[in-house]
């Protein structure tokens, strides 16, 4: 495996990743590029692979981290204002999404795509490099990042507690009406980069019988961050707000694409292998290019460039030597032993039992039930502001992130010890193949 690349393995289609392509590599702050290109191997029927050159994030990330450490007031205000803009647009899109579902309509992407690309990409392009540089800084300086200053509650926690309040409504008619509204407001909670995975009234009706109140963080800091602990908390909240917007938008994009495919008599399975810019451009011409599965690309400020399997294999050697210990960042402290269950896609969910060690490339909101079952969580990617870090802290479960190789080295049935005090996953017994 080439250590010069960050590796993300997850269900994903190019169409729902294409916001990064058109805007992110072109963004600048004070004349400095905030992001770079990346590589993708997109499958329709199994997890896709996205690889990002570490240097493309670290070069700009270290520059922005230096501004953070110097408490540069202009840069701090820029990020703080960006977060406010993100939250406002996210709430706007959430309302639009709820209204669409209640009226059984599909909003044309022209009504929100420009603002979505500008808002989402401004955040993702700058926060990923900062997160990467911050993780390196924390590791180098041995900084405790497991209990950051809070700037807000995660949307998963907020949704959980809203559902809990509904469960306490005694009048059955009022409870049902509240649950219907809730199901529209949070229909997007299990969406991801493979589009809409809408949850409906039945999903919430099943959960409401067992939902438990979780502790809300009441002491939330509202002034711009200054210390490292405050910055970790702020960037964590920024990432969660960004994720919420992305999940809502992907649902709306997916409904639009499916409607267009139905109208134009186009196969959805190859439409999602296009970026939405490519789809709209080809729709105007009336000619659609059918790419192979997988579609392999690299991106830069000029857009999408196709690669062959041979070029991909030349770039990325993923052979791993036998290892007994895996190391990573501590996201949430604790020690646990258990049986490994590697989860890369939704079809893997059923194999996770209570007390297992959940091993993933990275977690997403739909992993919540699995994270609740697991005694510990281990990820390939992600830093101190990642979804896995946020949720493991809320659940108070041991979590080690950024191991790079966990899903490659560990296999279902392996017995391991997760020492999230020291950031080491120790293999006790390997399953016999």
C-alpha positions in Angstrom: 0.0 0.0 0.0 1.3 3.4 -0.9 1.5 5.5 2.3 1.5 8.7 0.3 -2.3 8.4 -0.2 -5.2 8.5 2.1 -7.5 5.7 1.2 -11.4 5.8 1.5 -13.3 2.6 0.8 -17.1 3.2 0.8 -20.3 2.9 -1.1 -20.1 5.8 -3.5 -21.0 6.9 -7.0 -19.3 9.6 -9.0 -22.5 11.6 -9.4 -22.6 12.2 -5.6 -18.9 13.0 -5.4 -18.9 15.5 -8.2 -19.3 18.6 -6.2 -15.7 18.2 -5.2 -14.6 18.0 -8.8 -16.0 21.2 -10.2 -15.3 23.6 -7.3 -12.9 22.3 -4.7 -9.6 22.2 -6.7 -10.2 25.8 -7.9 -10.8 27.4 -4.4 -8.2 29.7 -3.0 -7.7 31.6 0.3 -5.4 34.6 0.2 -4.0 33.3 -3.1 -3.4 29.8 -1.6 -4.9 26.7 -3.1 -7.1 25.0 -0.4 -7.4 21.6 -2.0 -6.1 19.4 -4.7 -7.1 16.6 -7.1 -7.9 13.0 -6.1 -8.3 9.5 -7.7 -11.4 7.4 -7.7 -12.4 3.8 -8.7 -16.2 3.8 -8.8 -18.2 0.6 -8.7 -21.9 0.3 -8.9 -22.2 -3.0 -7.1 -19.5 -2.9 -4.3 -17.6 -0.3 -2.3 -15.7 2.3 -4.3 -12.2 3.5 -3.6 -11.2 7.2 -3.3 -7.5 8.0 -2.9 -6.2 11.4 -2.0 -2.5 12.4 -2.2 -1.5 13.3 1.4 0.7 16.2 0.2 -2.2 17.9 -1.6 -3.9 18.3 1.8 -0.8 18.7 4.0 0.7 21.5 2.0 -2.3 23.8 2.3 -3.3 22.2 5.6 -0.1 23.2 7.3 -0.4 26.7 6.1 -3.9 27.0 7.5 -2.9 25.3 10.7 -0.2 27.8 11.2 -2.8 30.6 10.9 -4.9 28.8 13.5 -1.9 28.4 15.9 -1.2 32.1 15.5 -4.8 32.9 16.2 -5.0 34.8 12.9 -8.3 36.8 13.4 -9.1 37.1 9.7 -8.8 33.4 9.1 -10.7 32.5 12.3 -13.5 34.9 11.3 -13.6 33.3 7.8 -14.0 29.8 9.2 -16.5 30.9 11.8 -18.6 32.7 9.2 -18.3 29.7 6.9 -19.8 27.5 9.5 -22.7 29.9 10.1 -23.4 29.9 6.4 -23.2 26.1 6.2 -25.8 25.7 9.1 -28.2 28.2 7.5 -28.1 26.6 4.1 -28.3 23.1 5.7 -31.5 24.1 7.5 -32.9 25.6 4.4 -32.3 22.5 2.4 -33.7 20.3 5.2 -37.0 22.2 5.0 -37.0 22.0 1.2 -36.4 18.2 1.3 -39.2 17.7 3.9 -41.6 19.8 1.8 -40.7 17.8 -1.4 -41.4 14.5 0.3 -44.7 15.7 1.9 -45.9 16.8 -1.6 -44.3 13.9 -3.5 -42.4 16.3 -5.8 -38.8 16.5 -7.0 -37.0 19.8 -7.0 -34.9 20.6 -10.1 -31.2 20.8 -9.1 -30.9 24.2 -10.8 -32.8 25.6 -7.7 -30.1 24.6 -5.2 -27.0 23.2 -7.0 -25.1 26.4 -7.3 -25.5 27.4 -3.7 -24.8 23.8 -2.6 -21.5 23.5 -4.6 -20.3 26.9 -3.3 -21.2 26.3 0.3 -20.3 22.6 0.6 -17.1 22.8 -1.4 -15.9 25.9 0.5 -16.2 23.9 3.7 -14.9 20.5 2.5 -12.0 21.8 0.5 -10.6 23.8 3.4 -11.5 21.5 6.4 -10.1 18.3 5.0 -6.6 19.8 4.7 -6.8 21.4 8.1 -8.0 18.1 9.7 -5.1 16.2 8.1 -2.5 18.7 9.3 -4.2 19.0 12.7 -4.1 15.2 13.1 -0.3 15.2 12.4 0.2 18.1 14.8 -1.7 16.3 17.6 0.2 13.1 17.1 3.6 14.9 16.9 2.9 16.9 20.1 1.1 14.1 22.0 -2.0 16.2 22.6 -5.0 14.7 24.2 -7.8 15.1 21.7 -10.5 12.8 23.2 -12.3 15.5 25.2 -12.5 18.7 23.0 -14.4 21.9 23.9 -18.0 21.5 22.5 -19.3 23.8 19.8 -22.5 21.9 19.2 -24.3 18.5 19.4 -24.1 16.1 16.5 -27.2 15.8 14.3 -27.4 12.1 15.2 -27.7 13.0 18.9 -30.2 15.8 18.2 -32.4 13.4 16.2 -32.2 10.7 18.9 -33.4 13.1 21.6 -36.1 14.6 19.4 -37.4 11.0 18.9 -37.2 10.4 22.6 -39.4 13.4 23.3 -41.9 12.1 20.8 -41.9 8.8 22.6 -43.1 10.5 25.8 -46.2 12.1 24.2 -49.2 10.3 25.8 -51.9 11.2 23.2 -51.5 8.6 20.5 -52.8 10.8 17.7 -50.5 13.7 18.6 -47.6 11.2 18.9 -48.3 9.8 15.5 -48.5 13.3 13.9 -45.2 14.3 15.6 -43.6 11.0 14.3 -44.8 11.7 10.8 -43.2 15.1 10.9 -40.0 13.7 12.3 -39.8 11.1 9.6 -40.0 13.8 6.9 -37.4 16.0 8.7 -34.9 13.2 9.1 -35.7 11.0 6.0 -32.1 11.7 4.9 -30.2 10.4 8.0 -29.0 7.1 6.3 -28.1 8.7 2.9 -24.5 8.5 1.7 -22.3 8.9 -1.3 -24.3 6.3 -3.2 -27.4 8.5 -3.0 -30.7 8.4 -1.2 -31.4 5.6 1.3 -34.6 7.1 2.7 -35.9 6.1 6.0 -39.7 6.3 6.5 -42.3 6.3 9.2 -41.9 2.6 9.9 -38.1 3.0 10.6 -38.8 5.6 13.3 -41.8 3.7 14.6 -39.6 0.7 15.3 -36.9 2.8 16.9 -39.2 4.8 19.2 -40.0 1.8 21.4 -36.4 1.4 22.4 -35.0 4.9 22.1 -33.1 6.3 25.1 -32.4 9.8 26.1 -28.7 10.8 25.5 -26.8 13.5 27.3 -27.0 16.8 25.4 -23.9 19.0 25.7 -25.3 22.1 27.5 -22.0 24.0 27.8 -21.6 25.0 24.1 -19.0 27.6 23.3 -20.3 30.2 20.9 -17.3 32.5 20.5 -14.5 31.8 17.9 -11.9 29.2 19.0 -8.5 30.1 20.2 -6.9 27.1 22.0 -6.2 23.7 20.3 -8.9 22.1 22.4 -11.4 24.7 21.2 -10.3 24.3 17.5 -10.7 20.5 17.7 -14.2 21.0 19.0 -15.1 23.7 16.4 -13.7 21.7 13.5 -15.6 18.6 14.8 -18.8 20.5 14.7 -18.0 22.0 11.3 -17.5 18.5 9.9 -20.8 17.3 11.4 -22.7 20.3 10.0 -21.1 19.6 6.6 -22.1 16.0 6.7 -25.7 16.9 7.4 -25.8 19.2 4.4 -24.2 16.5 2.2 -26.7 13.8 3.2 -29.7 16.0 2.5 -28.4 17.2 -0.8 -27.5 13.7 -2.0 -31.0 12.6 -1.4 -32.4 15.5 -3.4 -29.8 14.9 -6.2 -30.7 11.2 -6.3 -34.4 11.8 -6.7 -33.8 14.3 -9.4 -31.4 11.9 -11.3 -33.9 9.0 -11.1 -36.7 11.2 -12.4 -34.4 12.3 -15.3 -33.4 8.8 -16.1 -37.0 7.7 -16.1 -38.0 10.6 -18.4 -35.1 10.2 -20.8 -35.1 6.3 -20.7 -31.6 6.2 -19.5 -30.1 3.4 -17.4 -29.5 4.7 -13.8 -26.6 2.3 -13.3 -24.4 4.2 -15.8 -25.9 7.7 -15.2 -24.4 7.6 -11.6 -21.0 7.0 -13.2 -21.2 10.5 -14.6 -20.6 13.7 -12.7 -23.7 15.9 -12.5 -21.9 18.4 -14.8 -21.3 15.6 -17.4 -24.9 14.4 -17.0 -26.3 17.9 -17.7 -24.0 18.5 -20.6 -24.7 15.2 -22.2 -28.5 15.7 -21.6 -28.3 18.9 -23.7 -26.6 17.0 -26.5 -29.0 14.1 -26.3 -26.1 11.6 -26.3 -25.0 9.8 -23.1 -21.6 8.1 -22.7 -21.8 4.7 -21.1 -18.6 4.1 -19.0 -17.5 0.8 -17.8 -18.0 -0.5 -14.3 -15.8 0.4 -12.6 -15.1 3.9 -13.8 -11.6 5.0 -12.9 -10.7 8.7 -12.8 -8.4 11.3 -11.5 -9.6 14.9 -10.9 -8.0 18.3 -10.9 -9.1 21.9 -11.4 -9.9 21.1 -15.1 -12.4 18.3 -14.2 -12.5 14.6 -14.7 -9.9 12.5 -16.5 -10.4 8.8 -17.2 -7.8 6.2 -16.2 -7.3 2.6 -17.2 -7.0 -0.4 -14.8 -3.3 -0.6 -15.8 -2.7 3.0 -14.8 -4.5 2.5 -11.5 -2.5 -0.6 -10.7 0.8 1.2 -11.6 -0.1 4.1 -9.2 -1.3 2.0 -6.2 0.5 -1.1 -4.9 -1.8 -2.4 -2.1 0.2 -5.5 -1.1 0.6 -5.6 2.7 3.2 -7.4 4.8 2.0 -9.6 7.7 1.6 -7.4 10.9 0.6 -8.2 14.5 -0.2 -4.7 15.7 -2.0 -1.8 14.1 -1.6 1.8 15.3 -3.7 4.9 14.9 -5.1 8.0 16.6 -7.1 7.8 19.8 -10.6 9.2 19.3 -12.2 7.9 22.5 -10.3 6.2 25.3 -10.8 2.8 26.7 -9.8 -0.9 26.3 -11.9 -3.7 24.8 -11.5 -7.2 23.5 -13.7 -8.8 20.9 -14.2 -10.5 17.6 -13.5 -8.5 14.5 -16.3 -7.7 12.0 -15.2 -5.8 8.9 -18.0 -3.7 7.5 -17.7 -1.9 4.1 -21.3 -1.8 2.9 -24.8 -2.2 4.1 -25.0 -5.9 3.1 -22.3 -6.5 5.9 -24.5 -5.0 8.6 -26.3 -8.2 9.6 -23.1 -9.9 10.7 -22.3 -7.5 13.5 -23.3 -8.8 16.9 -23.3 -7.2 20.4 -19.8 -7.2 21.8 -18.0 -7.3 18.4 -15.1 -5.0 17.3 -16.4 -2.9 14.4 -13.7 -2.4 11.8 -14.5 -0.1 8.9 -12.9 2.2 6.3 -14.8 5.1 7.9 -18.2 5.3 9.7 -21.3 7.1 8.4 -24.6 7.9 10.0 -26.2 4.6 8.9 -23.5 2.8 11.0 -25.1 4.1 14.3 -26.9 0.8 15.2 -23.6 -1.1 14.6 -21.6 1.4 16.7 -24.1 0.9 19.5 -23.6 -2.9 19.4 -19.8 -2.8 19.1 -17.5 -2.7 22.2 -15.0 -0.8 20.2 -14.5 0.9 16.8 -11.5 0.9 14.5 -11.2 2.8 11.2 -8.8 3.1 8.3 -9.3 6.8 7.8 -10.6 9.9 9.6 -9.1 12.2 12.2 -10.1 13.7 15.5 -13.0 15.5 13.9 -14.4 12.5 12.0 -17.8 10.9 12.4 -16.3 7.9 14.2 -14.6 10.2 16.6 -17.8 12.2 17.3 -20.1 9.3 17.9 -17.6 7.1 19.8 -17.2 10.0 22.3 -20.9 10.4 22.6 -21.3 6.6 23.2 -18.2 6.5 25.4 -16.7 3.6 23.5 -13.0 2.9 22.7 -12.2 4.1 19.2 -9.0 4.2 17.2 -9.0 6.0 13.9 -6.6 6.6 11.0 -5.0 3.2 11.1 -4.7 3.2 7.3 -4.8 -0.6 7.0 -7.3 -2.1 9.5 -9.8 -3.4 6.9 -6.9 -5.0 4.9 -5.1 -6.6 7.8 -8.0 -7.6 10.0 -10.6 -10.2 9.0 -14.0 -11.4 10.3 -13.4 -13.7 13.3 -10.0 -12.4 14.4 -9.7 -11.9 18.1 -8.2 -8.5 18.9 -7.6 -6.1 21.8 -8.3 -2.4 21.1 -6.2 -0.3 23.4 -7.6 3.2 22.8 -5.5 4.6 25.6 -2.3 4.0 23.6 -3.8 3.8 20.0 -2.8 0.2 19.4 -4.9 -2.7 18.0 -3.3 -6.0 19.1 -4.1 -9.2 17.2 -4.5 -11.9 19.8 -5.6 -14.7 17.5 -6.0 -14.7 13.7 -8.8 -16.7 12.1 -7.6 -19.7 10.2 -8.3 -19.4 6.5 
